[in-house]
Amino acid sequence: MLPKKESTEGKPVAGLVRSGDADSTAAKDSSKDEKKTDTRDAFTVDVRGPEAVRDYLTLHLEIQRYRELDDLGATEISRLMVAAEANARELLGTLGYFTPTLTLELNETPESTKAPREIVITVAPGEPTKVSNVQISYAGAIADDAAAEAQRDSIRTGWALRAGLPFTQQAWDDAKTTALRSLTAKRFPTGNIEVSRAEVDADRSEARLSVTYQSGPAYKFGPLMLRGLQRYDPDGARRIARLPTGTDYDQQKLLDAQQRLASSGYYDSVFLTLDTESGNPLAAPVIAQLREAPLQKVVLGAGFTTDNGPRLSIDHIHNQIPLLGWRAVSRLSVDNDIQSLGTEWNAIPDDKGWRWFSGAELKREEAGSYIVDSGRLRGGRNKSSDHIDRSYFLQYDYAQNRGIDAPPSASAVTANWGWTGRYFDNNSAPTRGYALALELAAGYTLTGEQTPFTRTYVRGLGILPLGSAEDTEARARRSRLQLRVEAGAVSAKDSAQIPSTLMFLTGGDTTVRGYSYKQIGTVRADGQTVAGRYLGVASVEWQRPFVYNNKLTEWESVVFVDAGAVADKPGELKPKVGVGVGARWRSPVGPVQADLAYGVDTKKFRLHFRLGFTF
């Protein structure tokens, strides 16, 4: 068993004399006048040895705390050196070196500007200790529960400090903690480490590890107990949370329920905990501490993108519309190219997570060569789960192009179905995983000849780490490939007047870099660019984390190739290509992305800048 390290903060070092020591008193008397102007340390510490142990000892040796004392004599320093040797051996033991060779020297350096004395500690750490055997055992309900076999096996196979790996105190502590988290994450929230032992054979440089986990009883979710409610419906809160009452405790399901409540907009703060002191593990209550959001509020916003320049917005939120009781979010947004006014109304979900919604929007935007004034009304049902969003709705669209020889206005009504699945390791800043979105619509044009048409749109994104790695640090350093595709098609008679907002344009920060926002479309005979019926976009991006001084930073470099095309017939799709380089910064508020792209068709460079990741 490793000895427990005790801090000497505020404690005297054994044998250290602070006053009354003859050598110390003599030193003080002989240098009384000099110390009035001498600002040097009492001594310096120079640790020599392999880099890993040298830096660690330099940072953590207790003797470093006494350097600035100006009344230390030779005898006191010698006693500090004795204590420093024992301290160094203890520190090296935490790194897995139990048979080090240490040499300590005290050199007089009267000419030095730093200190009159130098302590040199030379370290030969010896052979590193490696794990020879690991024994994991269980006590409590998990030990004999057949239903817990997979969890027991998962803890064993996920054990990080395996036989053959170097033993360090930090690795030992991390392995125990990680396994405990796996135990308490499902069914056994009161689990703990009952016994743990690391037996070190210094002569053979081996460590035998054993740990026993006490699971405690298995828990199931009981009723959701709401605290802090005043104005909002308790039953609505339960439907939003969708806590799986009666099922085995799962920490992730608890966090998911907490996130659903927090993101609903009805609450400013949400904290869910399992009540393990209720006395009935088979129906343990879940306590929800809630602080309600105001009934109404106004939010002012500002932003910037290289697609549309600076943006100002104002949002009005009403959490209980009179009569309906729905939640309404209305927004006015203005930037260089887009001005919009819209509102979205949502009901509280039912017991299965489906909810009614409706929305309306008026928009003016630059699209291709024209200004497009458009309007939209929609209504239907949607559902958001952990990874998948679904929706089906009816929609009315109206669009009018403004400009010289602009295409005629058009309107249409459609029935729509949408599905989006996200399977990333982190939805806000992913490093691996994939996502897919599919939209299908069938409708009739309402302007001119009433003609049926269909609209299909699909997009996908995949992030693939390159190479293999076993530990977390090595995985984080791997470079990645990001693959992105988009495709769309509107099928109708050539004479059908379809609103341009239902057709396709591309180009910009998140599509084909090197081109301005919605610059790529169908080019008419007169040179004007309009929305087209078919879309194709593909992108390949190589992402490489930036390592400085062998340390992983918050920065990444990227190299990319984008290509996109829009046309009225599939055979006329001619891709426009953008190539470039960029940088990524994982900021506290989300990933910041900056790209410098060259449009091969336009022969111009364009800077793209954006904040955050969305799919």
C-alpha positions, 0 to 999 in steps of 0.5 A: 500500500502506498503511504499516504502523503501528508501536507506540511503546510503550516507544519514545521519540518522535523529538526528545523530550528527557527530561533536560538540555533547557534549557527543561525544566530551567528549567520544573522549577526554577521549579515545584519547590515547586508540583509537590509539590501539583500533580496536574494533567496536563501538558496536555489534548488536544481533538480537533475534527471530525466525530464518527466521526474525532473519537472515533477519534483521541481514543481512539488518538492516541499523544500521549494517553500523555504527558499525565500526565508531570509534567516536560514543558516547552514544547519537549517538548510542541511536539515531541510535537505534530509527532509527533501530526500524523504519527500522526493522518494515519496513523490517518485513513488507516486510516479511508480519509481520505488527504488530511486537513487538520490544524491543531494549536494549543497554548493556555496554560490556567493557570486550568484545573483539568485542565492548564496547557496545551491541545492543540487538534487540528482535523480536516477529513478530506476525501473518503473513499476508495472502492474502485474495483476488486477483483481476486481470484486463486488459486494452487495446486490450486484455480486449475485444479480444475474441481470447485472452481469453485463455491468460487471463485465463492462467495469472489468473490460473498461478498467484502465490500469491493466496488467503490463501498464506503468503504475502511478498513483494518479493512474490508480486513482483515475482507474478506481474513480472511472470504474466507480462512475460506471457502477453508479451510472446504472442501477446502483447510484449509492455504490462505493469503494469498499476496499482498495489495495496496491501491493508494491514489490519494489525489488521486482518493480511490480504492483498487484492491485485489488479493489472491491466495489460495494454496490448497495441496493438496485434502484428504480425510478419512482415518481417525479416530485416537483418543487418550485412551481407556481405558475406553470402546469405540474402535469406539463412539467412531467410530460416535458421531462418524460422520466421513465418511472418504474424502470431501472435507474440510469444516470443518463436518463436522469440527465436527459430528463433534466435537459428536456426541462431546462431547454423547454424555456419554462424554467431558468434553472433545473436540477434533478436528483434521485432520493436514495433516502426514501427507504424504497429503492424500487420506487425512489422519488426523483426530486426536481428543483425548479426555478420558473422563467418569467411569463414573458420576456424580451431578448435583444441579440447581436451577431455577425457572419461573413455570409450576411454581415452584422445582425440585430434581433429582438425576441419576445417570448410568451410562455402561456398564450391566453386561451391556448396555453401554448408557448410563443417565440416571436423574432424580428431579425435584420442583417445586410441581406435578410430581414425577417419577422416570424413567430413560432407557437408550441404546445406542451408535449403529450405523454409520448413526446409529440406536440402541436406547433404552428408558425408564420414568417415574412422575409426579404432576402437577397437570393441569387440576382434578386431580392425575394419577398416571401411569406410562410405559414405552417402547422403540424406536429413534431417530436424531439428525442435524445437523437432523433427529431421528427415532424409532419405538417402542412405549409403554405409558401408565397415568394416574389422575386424583385428586380429587372426581368425577375421571375413571376411570383408563385405560391404553393401548399405542401404536405411535409415530413421530416426526420433528423438523426444526430449521433455525435459524441458531442452535439455542440463540438463533435469530434466523431459521429454522424448525422442525417436529415431527410425532408419529403414534401408533396404539394400543388402550385396555386399560382398559374396552372395548378400543378402537383409537385414533389420536393426531396432534400437530404443532407448528411455529415460524418466525422471520422477519426484517423488512426487508432489510439487506446487512451483518451489523450491520444484519441484527442490528438488524432486528426479527422476527416469531415465529410458533408453532402447535400442533395435536393430535387423538385419534380414538376412540369417545366411550366409549374410556377414553384416558389423560389423558397422551395427551390435551391441556391447554395454557397456561403459559410456552411455550404460551398466556401469561396462563394458568397451566400446563395451565390450559386444557382441556375444561370439564365441566358441573360446572366441572372442567377435564380433558384434551381430545381436540383442541388448537389453539394459535397465537401471534404475537410481534414481537421488536425488538432494543434499540439504545442510543446507536446501539449494539446491546445484548444486550436485546430487547423483544417484544409478543405475542398467544397463543391456545389451545383444548382440546375433545373435539370440533373444533366446540367449540374456543373459543380463550382469548387472552393478550396482553402484552409482554416482554423478552429478554436474551442472557445468557452461559448462554442467552437469559433471557425475561420476559413480562407477559401478560394473560389475556383470559378470566381478566382477570388479569395473569401473569408468565412467566419462563424460561431458554433456548430449546428446540424 
